[in-house]
Amino acid sequence: MRRLLFVFLFSCLLIATSFAQTDWTRFRGPNGNGVSTATNLPIEFGPEKNVVWKAALPAGHASPVFTKDKIFVTAHTPTAKDKKDVYQLFVICLDRATGKQLWQREVPRVNKGRLENVNGPASASPVTDGTNVYVFFQDFGLLAYDLNGKEKWRLPLAPMNIYYGYGASPMLVDDKLILPVDADGGEAYLLAVNKKSGKVLWKTPRPEIISGYSTPTVWQPKQGAKQLIIPESFQLSAYSVADGKRVWWVRGLACESKSVASIKDDTLYVNGWGFPQNQPGQQIATVPFAEGLTKYDANKDGLIALDEVKNIDRNSNDKMGFMLKAAFDAFDANKDDKLNANDWNVFRSMMASENGLLAIRLPTMGGQGDMTVSAVQWKYQRPVPQVPSTLLYQNTLFMVNDSGILISFDPATGKVIKQGRLKGAIDKYFASPVGADGKVFLVSQDGTMSIVSAQGEWEVLQVNTLGEEVFATPAPLDGKLYVRTQKTLYCFGK
């Protein structure tokens, strides 16, 4: 009898542990915080070392998400050489135990989304509730499949004018599938659809948003209903999950937000980067639109055309004019090579914004409206990463910059504990750091994976080379580390 009781309790423990470690169902895991309960993770691995399995995949920046026995990714495959706008879109399901492909579904291309620099058409990570998987492509919209690949519903969406291409991922909150669309030119909105039917529940216009790429996190105040917290252009906003109404906001963020906020207790941490010049004291001075017309509108048509500023040289004393020329496309919402008053105001806001890392005290007792004065706890306004999110893990806040500069902070005060370059890591970072097993895992674009101890005075424990570019954020689960490179999904384990 005692033996049977022991076996029963031990089995329950195994089941509970298994379910706890399958909770990586959305981008960056539980609530997007990048923290896993996984233990016994390998720190030394590579294409031929400590590989449990590896699966060839088409290209894609989406991170893998998991059910108890399946893995989902999105991907794209070029169909013609040297033609960036000719490709196919896919949703792929793999067996979690073996990496074997279980099914693949092609998604139609209805729209032609804008892609800039290194972004791709399959950047949004899927999200799953364990029964269905939900995906988004900027060239189509939203789709839902059951775990066997049967399409449940589809919701095509209008073309999206997003400067760098889409960068956020859909997420689930209760019965709602949430999608932020931070499009340029007053076209931004926040969307909630019924996860079972795909029916739109609410759609909130966000006309003030430009160049946003952040995935929301969920916040439950001590008083009041759940909220969606989204880093946006020049601000961070909270929206009601129930009806999509904007509840409160904090000003002072950078002009572009790409990271997911880190939340612990009642404090949120978010980094934002826009223009290299946007450090304190280095902003570019601008003038009102009427003065801009006087200075640049040579043909007196009431607009400022690209042709009217194209000859302004970098060495000119007209710093405002040079920045106007250099980033003209970012302000030209309708891409007609002319700026109107609204475009000019966006330009002014961008030039005045400040890059940095902020700690924001969340209003636990039903905050409303502009909370900037009371909410901002501290600021770090030296260079911060352009894409990767921060990681709050084991009472330390970690942030990795391009060229492999890792900084640890005291989250209570913003004091830098340690700053240093990761050995062998000198490339850009697009994947966000993740924390598990008392360690922080960081992977650069060129596939250099650094593992450091999760403490303020961090130390490098291991540096591994994967041999392929990496844009997707790793997933630590059940004693294994899953890493997606440009061609392969690896499952590493001891």
URTA-V378446 format. One record per residue. N is the residue number from 0. RES is the residue in one letter. PHI is phi as a letter, one per 20 degrees, with the letter a starting at -180 (999 if undefined). BURIAL is + if it has 9 or more other C-alpha atoms within 8 Angstrom, else -. D_LAST is the distance of its C-alpha to the last C-alpha in Angstrom with 1 decimal. Layout:
n:N res:RES phi:PHI burial:BURIAL d_last:D_LAST
n:N res:RES phi:PHI burial:BURIAL d_last:D_LAST
This chain:
n:0 res:M phi:999 burial:- d_last:35.6
n:1 res:R phi:f burial:- d_last:33.5
n:2 res:R phi:f burial:- d_last:30.6
n:3 res:L phi:f burial:- d_last:31.1
n:4 res:L phi:f burial:- d_last:31.1
n:5 res:F phi:f burial:- d_last:27.8
n:6 res:V phi:f burial:- d_last:26.2
n:7 res:F phi:f burial:- d_last:27.7
n:8 res:L phi:f burial:- d_last:26.6
n:9 res:F phi:f burial:- d_last:23.0
n:10 res:S phi:f burial:- d_last:23.0
n:11 res:C phi:f burial:- d_last:24.5
n:12 res:L phi:f burial:- d_last:21.9
n:13 res:L phi:f burial:- d_last:19.1
n:14 res:I phi:f burial:- d_last:21.2
n:15 res:A phi:f burial:- d_last:22.0
n:16 res:T phi:f burial:- d_last:18.4
n:17 res:S phi:f burial:+ d_last:17.7
n:18 res:F phi:f burial:+ d_last:20.7
n:19 res:A phi:f burial:- d_last:20.1
n:20 res:Q phi:e burial:+ d_last:16.9
n:21 res:T phi:e burial:+ d_last:18.6
n:22 res:D phi:e burial:+ d_last:21.0
n:23 res:W phi:c burial:+ d_last:20.3
n:24 res:T phi:e burial:+ d_last:23.4
n:25 res:R phi:b burial:+ d_last:25.1
n:26 res:F phi:g burial:+ d_last:24.7
n:27 res:R phi:m burial:+ d_last:22.6
n:28 res:G phi:m burial:+ d_last:22.0
n:29 res:P phi:g burial:+ d_last:24.3
n:30 res:N phi:l burial:- d_last:27.6
n:31 res:G phi:m burial:+ d_last:26.1
n:32 res:N phi:e burial:+ d_last:25.0
n:33 res:G phi:m burial:+ d_last:21.5
n:34 res:V phi:d burial:+ d_last:20.0
n:35 res:S phi:c burial:+ d_last:17.4
n:36 res:T phi:e burial:+ d_last:16.8
n:37 res:A phi:f burial:+ d_last:13.0
n:38 res:T phi:c burial:+ d_last:11.1
n:39 res:N phi:l burial:- d_last:7.8
n:40 res:L phi:e burial:+ d_last:6.9
n:41 res:P phi:f burial:+ d_last:5.2
n:42 res:I phi:d burial:- d_last:8.5
n:43 res:E phi:d burial:+ d_last:8.6
n:44 res:F phi:a burial:+ d_last:8.6
n:45 res:G phi:a burial:+ d_last:11.7
n:46 res:P phi:g burial:- d_last:13.7
n:47 res:E phi:c burial:- d_last:12.6
n:48 res:K phi:c burial:- d_last:9.2
n:49 res:N phi:l burial:+ d_last:5.7
n:50 res:V phi:e burial:+ d_last:8.1
n:51 res:V phi:f burial:- d_last:8.2
n:52 res:W phi:a burial:+ d_last:11.8
n:53 res:K phi:b burial:+ d_last:14.4
n:54 res:A phi:c burial:+ d_last:18.0
n:55 res:A phi:f burial:- d_last:21.0
n:56 res:L phi:c burial:+ d_last:23.1
n:57 res:P phi:f burial:+ d_last:26.5
n:58 res:A phi:f burial:+ d_last:26.9
n:59 res:G phi:r burial:+ d_last:26.8
n:60 res:H phi:e burial:+ d_last:26.0
n:61 res:A phi:f burial:+ d_last:25.3
n:62 res:S phi:e burial:+ d_last:22.0
n:63 res:P phi:f burial:+ d_last:20.3
n:64 res:V phi:c burial:+ d_last:21.3
n:65 res:F phi:c burial:+ d_last:20.2
n:66 res:T phi:d burial:+ d_last:21.8
n:67 res:K phi:g burial:+ d_last:20.3
n:68 res:D phi:c burial:- d_last:19.7
n:69 res:K phi:c burial:+ d_last:20.7
n:70 res:I phi:c burial:+ d_last:20.1
n:71 res:F phi:c burial:+ d_last:23.2
n:72 res:V phi:b burial:+ d_last:24.1
n:73 res:T phi:d burial:+ d_last:27.4
n:74 res:A phi:b burial:+ d_last:28.2
n:75 res:H phi:b burial:+ d_last:31.1
n:76 res:T phi:c burial:+ d_last:32.2
n:77 res:P phi:f burial:+ d_last:35.1
n:78 res:T phi:d burial:- d_last:37.9
n:79 res:A phi:b burial:- d_last:40.0
n:80 res:K phi:f burial:- d_last:39.3
n:81 res:D phi:m burial:- d_last:40.5
n:82 res:K phi:c burial:- d_last:41.3
n:83 res:K phi:f burial:- d_last:39.2
n:84 res:D phi:e burial:- d_last:41.0
n:85 res:V phi:d burial:- d_last:40.5
n:86 res:Y phi:a burial:+ d_last:37.2
n:87 res:Q phi:d burial:+ d_last:35.9
n:88 res:L phi:d burial:+ d_last:33.9
n:89 res:F phi:c burial:+ d_last:31.2
n:90 res:V phi:d burial:+ d_last:29.3
n:91 res:I phi:c burial:+ d_last:26.2
n:92 res:C phi:d burial:+ d_last:24.3
n:93 res:L phi:d burial:+ d_last:21.0
n:94 res:D phi:f burial:+ d_last:19.4
n:95 res:R phi:f burial:+ d_last:16.4
n:96 res:A phi:f burial:- d_last:14.7
n:97 res:T phi:c burial:- d_last:15.4
n:98 res:G phi:n burial:+ d_last:16.7
n:99 res:K phi:f burial:- d_last:20.0
n:100 res:Q phi:f burial:+ d_last:23.0
n:101 res:L phi:e burial:- d_last:25.2
n:102 res:W phi:a burial:+ d_last:28.1
n:103 res:Q phi:b burial:+ d_last:29.5
n:104 res:R phi:c burial:- d_last:32.7
n:105 res:E phi:e burial:- d_last:34.9
n:106 res:V phi:d burial:+ d_last:36.5
n:107 res:P phi:f burial:- d_last:40.1
n:108 res:R phi:d burial:+ d_last:41.0
n:109 res:V phi:e burial:- d_last:44.1
n:110 res:N phi:d burial:+ d_last:44.1
n:111 res:K phi:c burial:- d_last:43.4
n:112 res:G phi:f burial:+ d_last:41.3
n:113 res:R phi:f burial:+ d_last:41.5
n:114 res:L phi:c burial:+ d_last:38.6
n:115 res:E phi:c burial:- d_last:38.6
n:116 res:N phi:l burial:- d_last:36.5
n:117 res:V phi:e burial:- d_last:32.8
n:118 res:N phi:f burial:+ d_last:32.9
n:119 res:G phi:c burial:+ d_last:32.6
n:120 res:P phi:f burial:+ d_last:34.0
n:121 res:A phi:c burial:+ d_last:30.7
n:122 res:S phi:e burial:+ d_last:29.6
n:123 res:A phi:f burial:+ d_last:29.9
n:124 res:S phi:f burial:+ d_last:26.8
n:125 res:P phi:f burial:+ d_last:27.5
n:126 res:V phi:b burial:+ d_last:27.7
n:127 res:T phi:c burial:+ d_last:27.5
n:128 res:D phi:d burial:+ d_last:28.9
n:129 res:G phi:n burial:+ d_last:27.0
n:130 res:T phi:d burial:- d_last:30.2
n:131 res:N phi:c burial:+ d_last:30.9
n:132 res:V phi:c burial:+ d_last:29.5
n:133 res:Y phi:c burial:+ d_last:31.7
n:134 res:V phi:c burial:+ d_last:31.8
n:135 res:F phi:c burial:+ d_last:34.1
n:136 res:F phi:c burial:+ d_last:35.3
n:137 res:Q phi:f burial:+ d_last:38.0
n:138 res:D phi:e burial:+ d_last:39.7
n:139 res:F phi:c burial:+ d_last:40.2
n:140 res:G phi:q burial:+ d_last:39.4
n:141 res:L phi:d burial:+ d_last:37.5
n:142 res:L phi:b burial:+ d_last:36.4
n:143 res:A phi:c burial:+ d_last:34.9
n:144 res:Y phi:c burial:+ d_last:33.3
n:145 res:D phi:e burial:+ d_last:32.3
n:146 res:L phi:f burial:+ d_last:28.8
n:147 res:N phi:e burial:- d_last:30.3
n:148 res:G phi:n burial:+ d_last:31.6
n:149 res:K phi:e burial:- d_last:35.2
n:150 res:E phi:f burial:+ d_last:36.9
n:151 res:K phi:e burial:+ d_last:38.3
n:152 res:W phi:a burial:+ d_last:40.2
n:153 res:R phi:b burial:+ d_last:40.6
n:154 res:L phi:c burial:- d_last:42.2
n:155 res:P phi:f burial:- d_last:43.3
n:156 res:L phi:c burial:- d_last:43.9
n:157 res:A phi:f burial:- d_last:46.3
n:158 res:P phi:g burial:+ d_last:45.3
n:159 res:M phi:d burial:+ d_last:43.7
n:160 res:N phi:e burial:+ d_last:44.9
n:161 res:I phi:c burial:+ d_last:41.9
n:162 res:Y phi:g burial:+ d_last:42.1
n:163 res:Y phi:e burial:+ d_last:38.4
n:164 res:G phi:n burial:+ d_last:37.7
n:165 res:Y phi:f burial:+ d_last:36.0
n:166 res:G phi:c burial:+ d_last:33.1
n:167 res:A phi:e burial:+ d_last:32.6
n:168 res:S phi:c burial:+ d_last:30.9
n:169 res:P phi:f burial:+ d_last:32.4
n:170 res:M phi:b burial:+ d_last:31.6
n:171 res:L phi:d burial:+ d_last:32.6
n:172 res:V phi:c burial:+ d_last:34.7
n:173 res:D phi:l burial:- d_last:36.0
n:174 res:D phi:e burial:- d_last:38.0
n:175 res:K phi:d burial:+ d_last:38.1
n:176 res:L phi:e burial:+ d_last:36.3
n:177 res:I phi:d burial:+ d_last:36.8
n:178 res:L phi:c burial:+ d_last:37.1
n:179 res:P phi:e burial:+ d_last:38.4
n:180 res:V phi:c burial:+ d_last:40.3
n:181 res:D phi:e burial:+ d_last:41.2
n:182 res:A phi:f burial:+ d_last:43.6
n:183 res:D phi:e burial:+ d_last:46.1
n:184 res:G phi:m burial:+ d_last:49.9
n:185 res:G phi:m burial:+ d_last:50.2
n:186 res:E phi:d burial:+ d_last:48.2
n:187 res:A phi:f burial:+ d_last:45.3
n:188 res:Y phi:b burial:+ d_last:44.7
n:189 res:L phi:d burial:+ d_last:42.3
n:190 res:L phi:c burial:+ d_last:42.0
n:191 res:A phi:c burial:+ d_last:41.2
n:192 res:V phi:c burial:+ d_last:41.3
n:193 res:N phi:f burial:+ d_last:41.1
n:194 res:K phi:f burial:+ d_last:37.7
n:195 res:K phi:e burial:- d_last:39.2
n:196 res:S phi:d burial:- d_last:42.1
n:197 res:G phi:n burial:+ d_last:41.5
n:198 res:K phi:f burial:- d_last:44.8
n:199 res:V phi:f burial:+ d_last:45.3
n:200 res:L phi:e burial:- d_last:45.7
n:201 res:W phi:b burial:+ d_last:46.6
n:202 res:K phi:b burial:+ d_last:46.5
n:203 res:T phi:d burial:+ d_last:47.2
n:204 res:P phi:f burial:- d_last:48.6
n:205 res:R phi:c burial:+ d_last:47.3
n:206 res:P phi:f burial:+ d_last:49.9
n:207 res:E phi:e burial:- d_last:49.1
n:208 res:I phi:e burial:+ d_last:45.5
n:209 res:I phi:c burial:+ d_last:44.7
n:210 res:S phi:l burial:+ d_last:41.6
n:211 res:G phi:d burial:+ d_last:39.1
n:212 res:Y phi:b burial:+ d_last:35.5
n:213 res:S phi:e burial:+ d_last:33.9
n:214 res:T phi:e burial:+ d_last:32.3
n:215 res:P phi:f burial:+ d_last:33.8
n:216 res:T phi:c burial:+ d_last:32.4
n:217 res:V phi:d burial:+ d_last:34.1
n:218 res:W phi:c burial:- d_last:36.1
n:219 res:Q phi:d burial:- d_last:37.8
n:220 res:P phi:f burial:+ d_last:40.7
n:221 res:K phi:f burial:- d_last:42.0
n:222 res:Q phi:c burial:- d_last:45.2
n:223 res:G phi:o burial:- d_last:45.3
n:224 res:A phi:e burial:+ d_last:43.3
n:225 res:K phi:f burial:+ d_last:39.9
n:226 res:Q phi:c burial:+ d_last:39.9
n:227 res:L phi:d burial:+ d_last:38.0
n:228 res:I phi:d burial:+ d_last:37.4
n:229 res:I phi:c burial:+ d_last:37.5
n:230 res:P phi:f burial:+ d_last:37.6
n:231 res:E phi:c burial:+ d_last:40.5
n:232 res:S phi:f burial:+ d_last:42.9
n:233 res:F phi:m burial:+ d_last:44.4
n:234 res:Q phi:a burial:+ d_last:43.5
n:235 res:L phi:c burial:+ d_last:41.1
n:236 res:S phi:c burial:+ d_last:42.4
n:237 res:A phi:d burial:+ d_last:41.9
n:238 res:Y phi:c burial:+ d_last:43.0
n:239 res:S phi:f burial:+ d_last:43.7
n:240 res:V phi:f burial:+ d_last:41.3
n:241 res:A phi:f burial:- d_last:44.4
n:242 res:D phi:c burial:- d_last:46.7
n:243 res:G phi:n burial:+ d_last:45.2
n:244 res:K phi:f burial:- d_last:47.8
n:245 res:R phi:f burial:- d_last:47.0
n:246 res:V phi:e burial:+ d_last:47.1
n:247 res:W phi:b burial:+ d_last:46.6
n:248 res:W phi:b burial:+ d_last:45.4
n:249 res:V phi:c burial:+ d_last:44.8
n:250 res:R phi:e burial:+ d_last:46.2
n:251 res:G phi:o burial:+ d_last:45.1
n:252 res:L phi:e burial:+ d_last:41.9
n:253 res:A phi:f burial:+ d_last:41.5
n:254 res:C phi:f burial:+ d_last:43.0
n:255 res:E phi:c burial:+ d_last:39.7
n:256 res:S phi:c burial:+ d_last:36.8
n:257 res:K phi:c burial:+ d_last:33.5
n:258 res:S phi:e burial:+ d_last:31.1
n:259 res:V phi:e burial:+ d_last:30.2
n:260 res:A phi:f burial:+ d_last:31.6
n:261 res:S phi:e burial:+ d_last:29.5
n:262 res:I phi:c burial:+ d_last:31.2
n:263 res:K phi:b burial:- d_last:31.0
n:264 res:D phi:l burial:- d_last:33.9
n:265 res:D phi:d burial:+ d_last:37.0
n:266 res:T phi:c burial:+ d_last:36.0
n:267 res:L phi:d burial:+ d_last:34.7
n:268 res:Y phi:c burial:+ d_last:33.4
n:269 res:V phi:b burial:+ d_last:33.9
n:270 res:N phi:d burial:+ d_last:34.2
n:271 res:G phi:b burial:+ d_last:36.5
n:272 res:W phi:b burial:+ d_last:37.5
n:273 res:G phi:c burial:+ d_last:40.5
n:274 res:F phi:d burial:+ d_last:42.6
n:275 res:P phi:g burial:- d_last:41.8
n:276 res:Q phi:f burial:- d_last:45.3
n:277 res:N phi:e burial:+ d_last:44.7
n:278 res:Q phi:e burial:+ d_last:44.0
n:279 res:P phi:g burial:- d_last:46.5
n:280 res:G phi:n burial:- d_last:49.8
n:281 res:Q phi:d burial:- d_last:48.8
n:282 res:Q phi:f burial:+ d_last:49.7
n:283 res:I phi:e burial:+ d_last:52.2
n:284 res:A phi:f burial:- d_last:55.6
n:285 res:T phi:c burial:- d_last:56.9
n:286 res:V phi:c burial:- d_last:60.2
n:287 res:P phi:f burial:- d_last:61.3
n:288 res:F phi:g burial:+ d_last:61.7
n:289 res:A phi:g burial:- d_last:65.5
n:290 res:E phi:f burial:- d_last:65.2
n:291 res:G phi:f burial:+ d_last:62.5
n:292 res:L phi:f burial:+ d_last:65.0
n:293 res:T phi:f burial:- d_last:67.6
n:294 res:K phi:e burial:- d_last:65.4
n:295 res:Y phi:d burial:+ d_last:63.7
n:296 res:D phi:e burial:+ d_last:65.5
n:297 res:A phi:f burial:- d_last:67.8
n:298 res:N phi:e burial:- d_last:69.1
n:299 res:K phi:l burial:- d_last:69.7
n:300 res:D phi:e burial:- d_last:68.1
n:301 res:G phi:n burial:- d_last:66.4
n:302 res:L phi:c burial:+ d_last:62.9
n:303 res:I phi:d burial:+ d_last:60.9
n:304 res:A phi:e burial:+ d_last:59.9
n:305 res:L phi:g burial:+ d_last:57.3
n:306 res:D phi:f burial:- d_last:60.2
n:307 res:E phi:e burial:+ d_last:61.8
n:308 res:V phi:c burial:+ d_last:59.0
n:309 res:K phi:f burial:- d_last:57.5
n:310 res:N phi:e burial:- d_last:59.4
n:311 res:I phi:f burial:+ d_last:58.3
n:312 res:D phi:e burial:- d_last:56.7
n:313 res:R phi:g burial:- d_last:53.8
n:314 res:N phi:e burial:- d_last:56.2
n:315 res:S phi:f burial:- d_last:58.7
n:316 res:N phi:f burial:- d_last:59.7
n:317 res:D phi:e burial:- d_last:59.0
n:318 res:K phi:f burial:+ d_last:55.4
n:319 res:M phi:f burial:+ d_last:55.6
n:320 res:G phi:f burial:+ d_last:56.9
n:321 res:F phi:f burial:+ d_last:54.2
n:322 res:M phi:f burial:+ d_last:51.4
n:323 res:L phi:f burial:+ d_last:53.3
n:324 res:K phi:f burial:+ d_last:53.4
n:325 res:A phi:f burial:- d_last:49.8
n:326 res:A phi:d burial:- d_last:48.2
n:327 res:F phi:g burial:+ d_last:51.0
n:328 res:D phi:f burial:- d_last:48.9
n:329 res:A phi:f burial:- d_last:46.9
n:330 res:F phi:e burial:+ d_last:50.1
n:331 res:D phi:e burial:+ d_last:51.9
n:332 res:A phi:f burial:+ d_last:50.9
n:333 res:N phi:e burial:- d_last:52.8
n:334 res:K phi:l burial:- d_last:52.3
n:335 res:D phi:d burial:- d_last:56.0
n:336 res:D phi:m burial:+ d_last:55.9
n:337 res:K phi:b burial:+ d_last:58.0
n:338 res:L phi:d burial:+ d_last:57.3
n:339 res:N phi:e burial:+ d_last:59.2
n:340 res:A phi:f burial:- d_last:59.5
n:341 res:N phi:f burial:- d_last:56.3
n:342 res:D phi:g burial:+ d_last:54.3
n:343 res:W phi:f burial:+ d_last:55.9
n:344 res:N phi:f burial:+ d_last:54.9
n:345 res:V phi:f burial:+ d_last:51.3
n:346 res:F phi:g burial:+ d_last:51.7
n:347 res:R phi:f burial:+ d_last:53.2
n:348 res:S phi:f burial:+ d_last:50.4
n:349 res:M phi:f burial:+ d_last:47.7
n:350 res:M phi:f burial:+ d_last:49.6
n:351 res:A phi:e burial:+ d_last:50.0
n:352 res:S phi:f burial:+ d_last:46.5
n:353 res:E phi:c burial:+ d_last:44.1
n:354 res:N phi:f burial:+ d_last:40.4
n:355 res:G phi:q burial:+ d_last:38.3
n:356 res:L phi:d burial:+ d_last:36.0
n:357 res:L phi:c burial:+ d_last:37.8
n:358 res:A phi:d burial:+ d_last:37.3
n:359 res:I phi:c burial:+ d_last:39.3
n:360 res:R phi:f burial:+ d_last:40.4
n:361 res:L phi:f burial:- d_last:40.4
n:362 res:P phi:f burial:+ d_last:43.7
n:363 res:T phi:f burial:+ d_last:42.9
n:364 res:M phi:d burial:- d_last:46.5
n:365 res:G phi:n burial:- d_last:47.4
n:366 res:G phi:f burial:+ d_last:47.7
n:367 res:Q phi:c burial:- d_last:49.8
n:368 res:G phi:m burial:- d_last:50.7
n:369 res:D phi:f burial:- d_last:50.0
n:370 res:M phi:d burial:+ d_last:47.9
n:371 res:T phi:g burial:+ d_last:47.4
n:372 res:V phi:f burial:- d_last:49.5
n:373 res:S phi:e burial:- d_last:48.0
n:374 res:A phi:e burial:+ d_last:44.4
n:375 res:V phi:f burial:+ d_last:43.2
n:376 res:Q phi:e burial:- d_last:41.8
n:377 res:W phi:b burial:+ d_last:40.8
n:378 res:K phi:c burial:+ d_last:40.3
n:379 res:Y phi:d burial:- d_last:38.3
n:380 res:Q phi:d burial:+ d_last:40.2
n:381 res:R phi:e burial:- d_last:38.8
n:382 res:P phi:g burial:- d_last:36.7
n:383 res:V phi:c burial:+ d_last:33.9
n:384 res:P phi:f burial:+ d_last:31.5
n:385 res:Q phi:f burial:+ d_last:33.2
n:386 res:V phi:d burial:+ d_last:30.5
n:387 res:P phi:f burial:+ d_last:27.3
n:388 res:S phi:e burial:+ d_last:27.7
n:389 res:T phi:f burial:+ d_last:27.3
n:390 res:L phi:c burial:+ d_last:24.6
n:391 res:L phi:d burial:+ d_last:25.8
n:392 res:Y phi:b burial:+ d_last:23.1
n:393 res:Q phi:l burial:- d_last:23.5
n:394 res:N phi:m burial:- d_last:27.2
n:395 res:T phi:c burial:+ d_last:26.8
n:396 res:L phi:d burial:+ d_last:27.7
n:397 res:F phi:d burial:+ d_last:25.7
n:398 res:M phi:b burial:+ d_last:27.3
n:399 res:V phi:d burial:+ d_last:26.4
n:400 res:N phi:e burial:+ d_last:29.3
n:401 res:D phi:g burial:+ d_last:29.7
n:402 res:S phi:m burial:+ d_last:29.1
n:403 res:G phi:m burial:+ d_last:26.1
n:404 res:I phi:e burial:+ d_last:28.2
n:405 res:L phi:d burial:+ d_last:26.2
n:406 res:I phi:c burial:+ d_last:28.5
n:407 res:S phi:d burial:+ d_last:28.0
n:408 res:F phi:c burial:+ d_last:30.9
n:409 res:D phi:f burial:+ d_last:32.3
n:410 res:P phi:f burial:+ d_last:32.6
n:411 res:A phi:f burial:- d_last:35.8
n:412 res:T phi:d burial:- d_last:37.8
n:413 res:G phi:n burial:+ d_last:36.2
n:414 res:K phi:f burial:- d_last:36.2
n:415 res:V phi:f burial:+ d_last:33.8
n:416 res:I phi:e burial:+ d_last:31.5
n:417 res:K phi:b burial:+ d_last:29.8
n:418 res:Q phi:c burial:+ d_last:30.1
n:419 res:G phi:a burial:- d_last:28.5
n:420 res:R phi:e burial:+ d_last:27.2
n:421 res:L phi:f burial:+ d_last:23.5
n:422 res:K phi:g burial:- d_last:23.0
n:423 res:G phi:m burial:- d_last:23.2
n:424 res:A phi:d burial:+ d_last:23.7
n:425 res:I phi:c burial:- d_last:27.3
n:426 res:D phi:e burial:+ d_last:27.3
n:427 res:K phi:f burial:+ d_last:28.2
n:428 res:Y phi:c burial:+ d_last:25.9
n:429 res:F phi:d burial:+ d_last:26.3
n:430 res:A phi:f burial:+ d_last:23.0
n:431 res:S phi:e burial:+ d_last:23.1
n:432 res:P phi:f burial:+ d_last:20.7
n:433 res:V phi:c burial:+ d_last:18.5
n:434 res:G phi:c burial:+ d_last:17.7
n:435 res:A phi:a burial:+ d_last:15.0
n:436 res:D phi:l burial:+ d_last:13.4
n:437 res:G phi:m burial:- d_last:16.2
n:438 res:K phi:c burial:+ d_last:15.4
n:439 res:V phi:d burial:+ d_last:17.1
n:440 res:F phi:d burial:+ d_last:15.7
n:441 res:L phi:c burial:+ d_last:18.6
n:442 res:V phi:c burial:+ d_last:19.0
n:443 res:S phi:e burial:+ d_last:22.3
n:444 res:Q phi:g burial:+ d_last:24.4
n:445 res:D phi:e burial:+ d_last:23.6
n:446 res:G phi:n burial:+ d_last:19.8
n:447 res:T phi:e burial:+ d_last:19.1
n:448 res:M phi:d burial:+ d_last:16.2
n:449 res:S phi:d burial:+ d_last:16.8
n:450 res:I phi:d burial:+ d_last:15.0
n:451 res:V phi:c burial:+ d_last:17.5
n:452 res:S phi:f burial:+ d_last:18.1
n:453 res:A phi:e burial:+ d_last:19.9
n:454 res:Q phi:b burial:- d_last:23.2
n:455 res:G phi:g burial:+ d_last:26.6
n:456 res:E phi:e burial:- d_last:26.3
n:457 res:W phi:f burial:+ d_last:23.0
n:458 res:E phi:c burial:- d_last:21.3
n:459 res:V phi:f burial:+ d_last:19.1
n:460 res:L phi:e burial:+ d_last:15.7
n:461 res:Q phi:a burial:+ d_last:14.4
n:462 res:V phi:c burial:+ d_last:16.0
n:463 res:N phi:d burial:+ d_last:14.5
n:464 res:T phi:d burial:- d_last:16.8
n:465 res:L phi:e burial:+ d_last:16.5
n:466 res:G phi:n burial:- d_last:19.9
n:467 res:E phi:b burial:+ d_last:21.4
n:468 res:E phi:f burial:+ d_last:23.2
n:469 res:V phi:c burial:+ d_last:21.6
n:470 res:F phi:d burial:+ d_last:23.9
n:471 res:A phi:e burial:+ d_last:21.9
n:472 res:T phi:f burial:+ d_last:20.3
n:473 res:P phi:f burial:+ d_last:16.5
n:474 res:A phi:c burial:+ d_last:15.5
n:475 res:P phi:e burial:+ d_last:12.8
n:476 res:L phi:b burial:+ d_last:12.7
n:477 res:D phi:l burial:+ d_last:11.4
n:478 res:G phi:m burial:+ d_last:7.9
n:479 res:K phi:c burial:+ d_last:7.8
n:480 res:L phi:d burial:+ d_last:9.8
n:481 res:Y phi:d burial:+ d_last:12.6
n:482 res:V phi:c burial:+ d_last:14.7
n:483 res:R phi:d burial:+ d_last:18.0
n:484 res:T phi:e burial:+ d_last:19.7
n:485 res:Q phi:f burial:+ d_last:23.3
n:486 res:K phi:c burial:+ d_last:22.5
n:487 res:T phi:b burial:+ d_last:19.0
n:488 res:L phi:d burial:+ d_last:16.8
n:489 res:Y phi:d burial:+ d_last:13.1
n:490 res:C phi:d burial:+ d_last:10.3
n:491 res:F phi:e burial:+ d_last:7.1
n:492 res:G phi:b burial:+ d_last:3.8
n:493 res:K phi:f burial:- d_last:0.0
